[in-house]
Every structure is written in structure tokens, then in C-alpha cells.
Amino acid sequence: MIQKRSYLVAAIAAILHLLPQTSAANNSDRPNILFIIADDQSPFDLKTYDPNSSLETPTINRLSAEGMTFDAAHHMGSFSGAVCMPSRHMVMTGRTLWHLPKRADRKTKKVKGLSDDTPAPNNTKLNTLDATKYSMAAIFNNAGYDTMRTCKNGNSYEAANAQFTVRQDSTKRGGTEETGSAWHGKRVLEYLDTREASNDQDPFLIYFGFSHPHDTRDGTPELLRKYGATNHTDPNTLPRLNPETPAPALQTNYLPAHPFHHGQPGLRDEEKVSGVWKNRDEATIRNELGRQYACSENIDIQIDSVLKKLEAMGELDNTYIIYTADHGMAIGRHGLQGKQNLYEHTWRVPFIIKGTGIEAGALLETFTYSTFCPLSATSPASRNPKQSKESVSSPYSTEIRKLYAMSFSAPTAAARNPVCVP
């Protein structure tokens, strides 16, 4: 049972001020970081956020029960239909949507004959070079951590991704061990095997990313059967539901069509996803939910394997585990299919953290903005220009902001207060 608490904190950095911070010289005392990120997963898919969900993720449920769950974690929006791109840039740099590195910086330097080491003109704190220098892996590398990454290819911040000392990226959205989520899991297990064989005592940061449950949601045969779904591929027919193994029920906010123009209805996610296309009938949406859940449970299985390996190595108790996603997803909610909207099922993300000193079963009803650097006594320096955790809330403050704004591309914007329906 999750205990609801309304702490006045912004994020992990604010939560963990009470934790001891050790020096970089004492590696054996420094905690490891396992950062897990799914691709296209609404928090309401998980029982942690929706007890009525039929998705079974015992490992993620256990992380929530033994750790802390953020009940109002959001991404900040997007300036394109590829919502994951700015989201993952924000993850890698800790910057807001409006402070992300601009592609124009490098072009401007070239035109003016400036070297890459020179800050971009009139943009000295926001240039690409600065963002890379203070990106996730760069900070942990400088702090003496070993850094490893596995994730999908593309739609991310390549300059920051390249800072990981070990990198095994590939897009894996198939229904077999070699073509699906198990591939990412095996890369992490191999990395841990190598560390164990070499008796590596350095603390580590592992960026454990998955390509699923992003479409095409080709689940494994056994998990598809469990959720009554098929990898439907024929745009001229509707999937057949199996009455003996029912597909997941429609969400309470399901609609056969969105009731008004919502900004960019003709985008790929709304019309061209294999298995759905423009269909919003019950059979199509329930089948696609079954595929989503099959892929999500497979992610849970891979996480469990990695946690068991860490436990066998004696590293689990010294590892902070963060679980999240780049953004949510609609799949029938409000008559939508994709991620290019500002509803809670898409704007919100799952966010769970477990580790030493974190209150088990706590639920934070607050917004999440800051960093997990204090966990490991690393310093992100000034990589967040004009922004700090205190600008949102602080363990020393008595108030948090009452309203938050975000946007999707040019035509759509939203504001949210702490009381909001999904």
C-alpha cells in the first residue's frame, strides 16, 4: 500500500538532502545509479498509478512499494511531433524545454569563423558545447564513475549519448529475445559480468533504456497470448478478440473519436501506426492495449533479471534505481492514439526511485524537475541556467508553484494545477 504524502520538494535532489554525500576519492562508499527509461509508456498503464490496470509488472510494483513514487512527474512538452526528442534532451542535460541546446549554435560559429570551444554569440550559457559538458554521462565520468548506456537509436541528444564510456544502442521492437527488450537487458547483464570478472570497484551509472513499448508493439508470443492480443498487420481488417483470453478492457476515458480539433490530428502516431492506423473501434484499441501490455511486461522481466544480477554481485543495496519513461501515450484515451497531446495520460510519466534512505511506499504529490546528482555527490555546476530546484520548490520552502505551463508545438498549450483529471 502506497502511503500518500504531500512533501514540499521538487525532485530527487530535494528529497535526498538528508542523505550523506561521500567524497569522490572513496569510491567504495559511493552509490551506483541504475536509470531505467521506457519508450512511450503512460503511468496509467501501471498498477502503481491505476490499480484497475490489468498489466502485470511485479518488479516495477516492488520498486514502488519499496521506494518512492512521484505522482505528478511530467515532461514539459515538445516543439515537434517527435515528443521523445526534447524529452530525452531534457533527461540528458537537466534543462527545461526552453533551454535545450540549439542546432543553430554550431552553424553560427562556423559562419562567424569561431572554434567549437568558443561559446555561441549572444547565447553564452545555452550553447551546445556547454550542454554536452554538463550532460548526464559527462558529469558522472568527471566524478569517477564508470558509465554505460543501452537504448534505442535516434531521437535523442547524440553528443550527450556519446559521453558514455560503454555504449550499446540499437532499436529493438520485435517479438523475440534478439529483436526485443531482452536485447537491452542482455547488454546490461554482459556489462555487469565484465565488471564482476575484472573486480571493478568504481561506482557505475547505467542508463538502461528500452525501445518498447513504442510501436510497432510486437510482443513475444507467450505474452501476447496472456493479454489476448495479436501482432495485427492488415490495415484492411480489424483484429479479432479472443473471448477465452480477453484483451484489456477499454480505459474509462476511451472515446471512438476526439471531440474537437486538437492541434495536429494528421500526425503519424494518429494515422499510420501499424496495427491501428485511423481505427478507433473497440477491437483495435483493446488489441493494441494488449500489445502495449505484452511489451511492458517484457520490460519488467528484463529489469528483474538485472536486479537479480546486482543482488548476486552484492551491489543491489548500494544502487539507486530510477524508473521512468520519456512521456506517456494515449492508445484510445480521449479518442487519440499517440503522444502529441497535452492530456495527463500523455504529459505525465511514471517516476519511481528506490535506494538507501528513501522512504518505502511514499507517494509524492509534487512536480519533478531537478537532478539525481546529490545521490552520488556529483556536481552539475551551472548546467541549468536561470533555474534551480529552489525555483520550483525546496525542502526549506513553505510553498510550491500553484500552476505549471507546457506546450506542444505551435498550436497547443496547457496549464496544470495540482488538482487535475487524467
N, C-alpha and C positions, 0 to 999 in steps of 0.2 A: 504494500500500500504506500503510495506516494504521499508524503506529508506536505501540504501546501504552506509555503512561507512567502511573505512579501518583503524580502530584503531590499534595501535601497542601494543596489550595486549595479554596475554596468555590465560586467562580464567577468571572465576568468581572472583577469588582472586584479579587479577589485575584490573578488571573493577571496583570493589567496594571499592577502596581505598578512594574514596571521601565520602563514607557513614559513618555516626557517629557510633562508636563502644561503646556500653554501658557496664557497669560492670556487672559481674555475680550476684552481690548482688541485682541488680534492675531488677528482673525477668519480671515485668510488661512492661518494655520498650524493652525487648529483642524479636527479631522476631522469629516466628515459621518457620520451614522448612518442606515443603512437597516435597519429592523427588519421582518422578514418573518414573518408568522404564518398558518399554515394552520388550517382548522377541522376537527377530528376526523381526525387522522392518527396512526396508530401508527408509532413509529420503525421497527418491523419490516417496514413496507411498503417501506422504502428499502434499497437495496443497501448503503448505508453501515453499516446495522445488521444486515442479513441478506443476505449475498452470494447466497443462493439465490433471492431475490425476483426475479420477472420484470418488476417495474416499472422502466421506463427513465426516469431523471431525470438526464441528463448534467450539467445545470447545478448541481444540488444535490450531485452526486457530486464535481464540480470544486471547489465551495466546501469540501467536506470534505477533499479531497486537498490543497488549498492553504491550508487553515485548520486549526482545532482543533475536534474533535468531543467533546462530552460524552457519556459512555457511561452515565451514571446520573442524567440530569436527570429530575425528576419534578414533577408538580403535587402539591398537598398534600391533595387530596380535595375533598369538596363536602358541603354541607348540604341539597342538593336534587337532583332528577333532572336539572336543567339544569346539568350539571357545568361548562359553559363560563362560566357567570356568575361564580362565585367565582374560577375560574382567570383570567379576564380582569380581574377586580378586582385580583387579586394582581399581574398584569403591570403594570397601570396605577399601582399605589400602592407596590409593593415590599413589601407587608405579607404576613404569614402568614395562613393561613385563619382563624385565631382572632383576628386583629387587623384584620379588614376593617371599613370604615365601616358603621355600623348605621343602618338606615332609621328606627329609633326616635328617633334624636338630634333630628331636626327636629321631630317630633311633641312630644317632651319640652319643647323650647324654646318651642313655641307654647303648650302648656298652662301653662307657668310664666311666660309673658309675656316671654321673653327674646328678644333680637335674634339674627339669624343670625350676627353677629360674636362672640357670646358662646359660649365653649366649653360643650359639653354637661355638665350637672351630673354629678359623680362619674365623669367619663369624659374628662378634660381633654386627654389625649393621643391619644385614639382617635376623636374626633368627626369627622363627615363633612366639616366645613369644613377641618379640618387635613389630611385625606386628599386633598382636592381641591387644596389649596395646594401640596402636595408630590407631586402626581401627575406622571407622565412628562412630558407636554407642558408643564405649568406650570414645571417645573424648567428645561427646555431653553429655554422662552421667556425666563425670567429671566436665563439665561446668554447671551442674544443670538442664539440660534438661530432660524431660520425653521422652523416645524413644519407638517407636512402629514399627513393621515390619509385612507386609504380602507379600508373594511372592511364587513362585514355590518352590518345594523341589529339592535339589540336584544341582550339577554343580555350586557350589558357595563356599565361604570360610566359612565353618561351625563355626570355632572358632570365627570369627568376627560376624556372624549372631547371635550367642548365647549371644552376649553382649546387645542385645535389651531387655529392661525390659518387654515389651509385644511383644509376637511373635505368629503370626497366619499364618503358612506356609502350603501350600498344592498345589499340581499341579492340575490345573483346566483348561482343554482344551476341555470341552464338549460344547454342544449346548443348555444348559438350564441354568436357573439362579443359580441352585445349583452346576452345574458342569462346569460352565464357568466363565467369567470375573466378573460377578455380585457377585460371592462369595467373591472375593478380595475386591470389593467395599463395601460390607456389613460389612466386618471386620473393615474397617476404620470408617464407619458410627457408628458402635457399640462402637468403641473406643472413638469417639468424643461424643457420647451420655453419656458415662461413665464420661468423663471429665466434661461435662456440668452439670450432676447430682451432682457431688461432688464439683463443683465450683473450679476445679483445675486451679490455676493461673500460674503454671510453664509453661515456653515455651516448645514446643514439636518439635521433629524430627520424622516425619512419613516417613518410607520407603514404598512406595505404589507400589509394584511390581505386574506384571501380568504374567500369564502363556502363554497367547496368544500374538501375532498371530503365535507363534511357532506351527508347526504341532504336532498332527493332527488338522487341522484347521476346526473343527466342529463349524460352525456358527449357530446362532439362526435361526429358520425357516423364520421369517419375514425379517431378514437382508440378508439371502441367496437369498430370492425372489427378494429383492431390487437390488442385484448385479448379478442376473441371474445365480446363481451357485447352485450346489448340493453337499452334502457330499458324493462324489463318493467313493465307496468302492470295486468295482470289478476290479481286475487287468487284467482281460481278455477282458474288453470292454473299449471304450472311452466314456467320459461324453457327453451327448447331450446338445448342446447350445440351449437356448430358444430365438427364434427370436423376441418374443414380449417384453422380458426383456433382452436386450443384456448384456452379461458379459463384463467386462472391456476389452478395446482394448489392443492388444499386445503393449509392450513398443517399442520405436523406436530402441532400441539396442537388440531386440529379435533375436535369431538365433535358428534354429532347432537342431544345434549341435555346440559344441565348436570346433573351427577350428584347435586346436593343443593340445598336451598333457599339462595339466595344473597342474601337481603335484600329486594329489591323486584322480583321477576320480572315483574310485570304492567305495568311502565312502558312508555311509548310506544315507546322505542327497541327493546324486546324483542318488541313485538307489532303495531306499527302503521306501521312504515317501509314506504313504497311500494316494491314490488319484492321484499320479503322477508316481511313480516308475521310469522306464527309459524313459517314454514317453516325448517327447518334441513337440508334434503336437500342432496346434493352439487351438483345442478344450480343450485339457488337461491344457495347460498353462493359457488360459483365464478363465477356470473354477476355477483353483487354485488361480488365482488373485482375482476372485470374493469371494472365501472363505477367502483369506487373508484380503480383504477389509471389509467383514462382521465382522470378528473378530476384526479388528482395529476400526471400528465404534462403536462396543460394548464397547471397552475400552474408547473411547471418552465419551460415555454415562455415564459410571461409574465415570469418572473424573468430569463430570458436576454435578453429584449428590453430590459428596464430596465438591466441591467448593460452591454449594448452601448451604450445611450444615454449612460450615465455615462462609459464609456470614450471615446466620441466627444467628450464635453464636457471631457475631461481631468480628471474628478473621481473616477474609479474608484479610483485608487491612494490617494486621500485619504478613502476611505469605508470605514468598518467595516460589515460585513454580518453580520447575525444572522438565522439561520433557525431557526424552532421551530414548535410547534403548541400549541393550548390544552390538549390532552390526547390520549390515544391512542384506540383503538377496537377492538372485538372482531371483528365480522364473521365469526362461525363459530368463533373460538377458544374452547375450553372450552365449546362449545355455546351461547355468548352472541352477541348481535348488537350491543349498544350500548356505552355508556361508563359505565354505572352499576355498576362492579365494581372490585375492587382488584387485579386481575392486572397483571403487568408490561406486557402489551401495551396496557393502558389507562391505567395510572398513569404510566408513563414517557412522555416526549415526545422527539421529535428536537430536538437543540440543537447548532447549528454556528455558529462565528464565524470570520470571515476579516478580516484587516486588517494594517496595518503593525505589525511587532514580534511577531506571533503565529506560533508555530512551525508550519510547514506539516506536515500529516499527523499531528499529535499527537492522541492519544486520551486523554482524562482520565477515569479511573475514579473519579469522585467525585460527590457530590451538589451540586446547583446551587441557590443561594438568593439571591445578592446582586444587584448592580446593574452597569449599564454606564456609570454616571456618570463614573468615573475616566477613561474613554476620552476624554472631552471636557472634562475639568477643571471639570465642573459639581458642585454640592454638593447632595445630597438632604437635608442638615441632619439633623433627628431624625425623619424620617418613619417610621422603623421603631422604635417604642417597644420597649424591653427586648430589642432584637435588633440584632446587628451581624454582619458577616461572621466576626469572630473567634469568635462563639458557635458556629459550625459548624466552621470550620477557618480557617487563616491561613497565609500563606507563611512565617510565623515560628514556627509551631507544629510539634510533632512528632507530634501525634495528631489524628485526626478522630473524630467520634462513630461508635460501632460499630452503633448501632441508630436507626432513624427510624420514627416513627409517623404514620399518617394515617388518615382516616376517610371513609366515605361515608354521609351522612345519619345517622339514629339507630341502625339495627340492625347496621351493619357497620363494623369497624375492622381495621387491619392494622399490622404492624410489618415492617420490612425491614432485613436486614443486607447488607453489600456483596456477599455471595455468595447469589444468588437466581436461581431458574429462571424463565423467562418464562411 
